[in-house]
Amino acid sequence: MFTLTINQTDSRRDGDQVPQLLKALRHIPARLDFDRSVEDEVQGIVDCPHQAVDAALIALRSGHWYVGIGAGPVNEPLPNQIKDASGHGLVYARRAVDRLRNSKERIPVAVEGPLADVARDAEAILRLLGHNVRDRSDAEWRVLDLLTPGVRGQQKAVAQELGITTQAVSKAVARAQWNEEHAARPAAARLLSLILAVG
């Protein structure tokens, strides 16, 4: 299992961003739903590494969050609320987010698990993906939010919906490195799964 501990970087400056994050994460299938654990922190537990990657990138997009991913078991049966959960996965996620709070990482995502070298590799890929996600403009996101990965022939429909040219859609996709991001997501997920497979 994969636990995410997502802590707001500056709630005094930015106000409470938890409701917006929970809304953005609501479509991620979770073993234990993403929920506020304390004040300005959200936690959730997912089974699949792809879900962990998706959730991490959603949080990184806004620029308001430290994202800690813990790869490890969680004590079962799972409780009804995340704040009552326990186990190694939660300890690893806490360690990851605490490490971020004490660092100056530009892309604040960290991974911890039983195999530290594999966790570091997963973290490095997630930082590259996070860099892409965080540096996109609002105009690029207006285009990308209407696209579905792996579906061909949708740029014309997106252009019509936004009232722009197909070429403008194509340029936004290329500038945002959207195809490259979605091609690399499985590599990040595979590395996360290897932390558990060997550990």
N, C-alpha and C positions, 0 to 999 in steps of 0.2 A: 504494500500500500504506500501511498504518497500523501504526506501531510503538508499543507501549505499554511504558513503563518505569515500574514501580510500586515505590516505595521505602517501606519501613516507617518510620513517623513516630518511633517510640521503642521499639526492640527491647530496650533495657535494662530499661525499665519493663514492657513487655507480653510479653516473651519472643518466641521465634521464631514468627511468624504465617504464614510462607511455606507450610507444608503445608496449612493451612486455606484459604488463598487459591487455591492450585493446585487443590485439590479443588473449590472453588466455580467455578473457571474451566474445568473439564475439558470441559464440554459446548459451549464456544464453538469453532466450527470455525476453525482457524488455519492459515495458510500455514507458520508455524514455531511449534510448540507453546509455550504459556506454560511457562516453566521458571525455576528459580533461576539468575540470572546471576552474582551475587556475594552473599555473606552474606545480607543482609536485603532483597534486591531480586529482583523478578520481571520478566521481559521476554517479549514475544510479538509476533508479526507476523500481522496479518489483512488480507485483501483488501477486505472490505466495511466501509463506514463504520458500518452497523448493528451489526456485531460489535464494533467499537471502542467504540461507545456502551454496548452491553450489558456489555462487560468493565469499562469505567470505572465504571459504576454498581454493579456487583458489588463492586468494590474499595472504593468510597466508602461502601457500606452499613455496613461494620464500623467505620469511623472510625479505622483503623490505618494508612492508606496515603496517600502523595502519589502522584497519578496524572498522569503526563506522556504526552501523545499527540503523536506526530510524524507529520505527513502528508508523505510523500515516498518516493522510490524506495529500494529496498534492492538491493544488488549480488546478481546472480544468476550462476550457480546458487546457491540458498540452501544453506548448510551444514546438517549434521545437528543442530547445537545452536545455540541462540540466542547463546551467548557468543562464537561464531565469526562471527556475521553482521556486515556492515558496510554503509555507505551513508548517504545524506542523511536517510532516515527515522529512523535510529537517532540521528543527530546532533541532529535536531529534538526527538526524545523526551527525550534527555538534557538538552538546553537547557531544555525545559519543566519537568522534574522538579527541576532545579537552581534554577530561578526560584522554585519553590514552597518549597524548603528555606530560601530567604532572605526569605520573605514571611510575613505573618500572615493569609493567607487562611483564612477559616473553612471553606470547602469547597475542599479542596486538589486541584483539577484544573486543568491548564494544557494549552494546545494551541499547537504551533508548526508552521510550514510556510512555503512560499515566499510566500504572500500573508498578511502579518501582520494586515491588517484583517479578513479573513474568518476567520482563526484566532481572533482576539479575539471575534468574534461567536459562533463555535462554542463557545468557552470560556464565554462568558456564559450560553448556554442550558444547557450541561452543569452549570454551577454551580447554576442554578435547579433542575434535575432532581436534582442531588446533594443539595441542601438538603432536598427532599422525602424522598429515600431515607434520609438520615442521621437525620432527626428522627422517624422512625416508632418506635412502641413495639413491644416484643416481642409483645404481644397482636395488634397490627395485622399484624405480619409472619406470625404463625401463620395468619391468614386469607388474606393476600395470597399466601403461598407455595403455597396450594392452588388458586389461580385461574389461568386461562389467558386472556391478553388476547384480546379480540374474540369470546369464546364466550359466547353468551347462555344464561341459565337455569341457571347453575351455583351460584348463591348458596345455594339450598336444600340441595344435596348437601354443600357446604362446612359449612353450619350443622349438618347431621346428623353429619358426621364429627367436628366439634369439640364437639358437644353443646351448642350455643348456638342462639339464635333466628335466623331469617333477617333480622330487623330488626337484630340485633347485627352480623351480617355486612355488611349494607348500610351501617350507620353507620361501621363500620371502613373500608370502601372509600371512603366519602365523606370521612371525616376524614383519611385518608392521601393523598387526591387521586390515587388510583391510576389512574383513567380519564384524568385530565388529564396525568399523567406519560406514559402510553402514547400519548396523542395528540400529545405534544410530542417524543417520541423521534425520529420521522422528520425533524423540523426540524433537530435537532442533527446527524443523519446527513447530511442534505442539505448543510448548511454544511461539514461535514468533506469531503464529496466535491467541493465547489466549490473548496476549497484546491488540490486536485489537478487538477481539470478546467481551470482557468485557468492554474495554475502549470505 
